[in-house]
Amino acid sequence: MKFSTLLIVFGALSIPLALFAVKKAMSAPLPVGFPAPTAHNTIEVKQYPAYRAGTYTYEGNLGEATRYAFNPLFRHISSNNISMTAPVEARYPIDAIEQPIQQGKAKVSFLYNNTTINPQKISQDVQVEDRPPMLVVSLGLQGAYDYESYHGHLAKLKQWLANHPEYEIAGEPREFLYDSPYTPAPLKRREVQIPIRQR
């Protein structure tokens, strides 16, 4: 068989394998009771159940929060044999809703699959949090994770709230990051959310 033919065969076989690897990297389960991710460029109101999470608090450049939090959170779930779920949650200061901010305190969380999980090994830099049920307005997105675009996405949600005065802001904004670092940037899914309540 010619070398060029071998290359074609190898290329044809590697494409399905690469797609399988990407799908596997994107296949972490949602916590019990969580709704499916919101479709790209869609705004919707969503109800979330109570959930438990391991949370790392970061202070500094908010664009670096998720990167700094990853290792301590991964050590936390690994040392407690807790399975990885999606999404990763990043909560930002409530002031970010009103104006763009680059510095501040963020809380980044790995969500547990259910609220009955009780880790036994908890390091000083991770807290176990129980979060209550929550109503949010959510903007679904697909593409590279980029904090620089976060404020523009929040502005879309603020405009939606201005057009729906039956709701008011009820907490700090957050984003959900659904896919692993190995997922190609154009395929990464996320949501930008603001907790709300009915007036």
Helices and strands as residue ranges (DSSP letters): H 3-25, E 43-48, E 51-61, G 62-64, H 65-79, E 88-91, G 94-97, E 103-111, E 127-131, E 134-142, G 147-149, H 150-162, E 167-169, E 174-177, G 185-187, E 189-198
